[in-house]
C-alpha cells in the first residue's frame, strides 16, 4: 500500500530540500540541492530566484505525477528577511535581494529622523536595527533608490508566500513572516506600524493570515496547498503542540536562533543591541528570541582553516572531540566566556582575534574555534531563556558547563 505523505519544501540560504513526511511525521524521503549565487542589479550576490522558481515547479510537477505515493498536502518553509516584488501580471520585478546587502547610512538616518527615535522604533517593532535584515526597510530602500521599479510593484511577498503563490496565484501575507524582524509590525498595537501607511507601502499591507491556512491546490485533485511559513518559526510548531512544560528551542542553520515562547519579559534596548528580538508563532503570539550568525561563521572559518593547514574543506568532519585537548587549550589560551562574548548583530566570533600561528595543527585550531563559538552561543541562549523556569532546570543540570 502506497504511503500517504505531506511534502515540505525547506528552503535555506545554503540548502534547498524537498522532504516527504508520512502520517507519523517521519521523513521517508529527502532530496537536497544547492544553487550557485548570482549577482543582482547592483553586483551584489543574491539567491537565484529564477533557478529557485524553476526548481519548485519541476519538483512539484514530479510529485504530482508519482504513482508510488498518495500526496495530500504541500507547504513551504523558507528563510526570512527576503521579499519578492511582483508586477500587476504577477512576475518578479527585481532580483531576490540578499539581506546582507549594505543599507545606505544616509537612508537609515533619514528613516529614523522621520520615524524614530531608533530605540523606540526598534522596541515597538521588536526588530533590532539591522538594515536589509529588516525586510520592510528593503521597500523603503527601493522607494528611494529605485523609484522606477518601486512604482511598478503590485505585491511584495515574503519568500514563503511567493513559493505558495507560484501554484495558487493568490498573493497573501502570513503572520510568522511579517513578525520576523521585518520592522513592519507594531507588536504593541498588533498591527502594521504607522510608517507602513505613511510611506504608502500598499504592496505589503495585506492582512496577515494564520500559518495554518490551506486551500485546494489548483488542478491538484485533493491535494491541499499551504501559504508558507518562516522556517525558524516553523520549527516551534511540533514542540508547542506536543509539550506542556516550558522549553527553549535552538534552531540551527545559517543562523542559530534561540526561541522561548514562554518568556514574556519586555524587550529592552540593551537586548535589542545584542540581537535579541521577538518572532511570531503560528497563532500570532510574540516569541522572545535571540540570534547568532553561527552557521555562517562556521562556513567562513572552516574555509580559513582548510586554507591555512592545507586540508580539504570538509576535514573538520574527521575531527573527533578530544577532552584532553580542550583542557590543554584552556590552560594555554585565555578563553572567551558567555559574559565576555559579543552577540551583537553580525559580530565576529572571538576566534578571529586569535593568532592562528600559535596552533600546532588543524585539530587544535578547530577545537579552539568551537570553544569560542559555543561561548557566543551560550550568551545568546541565555538572553532568550531570561528568568523563565527553563533557566532553573538548566542550572540544576550537572552537564551545564557555561550557565
Secondary structure, 3 states (H helix, E strand, C coil): CCEEEEEEEEECCCCEEEEEECCCCCEEEEEEECCCCEECCCCCEEECHHHHHHHHHHHHHHHHHCCCEEEEEEEEEECCCCEEEECCCCCECCCECCCCCCCCHHHHHHHHHHHCCHHHHHHHHCCCCCHHHCHHHHHHHHHHHCHHHHCCCCEEEEHHHHHHHHHHCCCCEEHHHHCCCCCCEECCCCEECHHHHHCCCHHHCCCEECCCCEEECCCCCCCEEECCEEHHHHHHHHHHHHCCCCCCEEECCCCEEEEECCCCCCCCHHHHHCCEEEEECCCCCEEEEEEECHHHHHHHHHHHHHHHHCCCCCHHHHCCCCHHHHHHHHHHCCCCCCCCCCCCCCCCCHHHHCCHHHCCCHHHHHHHHHHHHHHHHHHHHHHHHCCCHHHHHHHCCCCCCCC
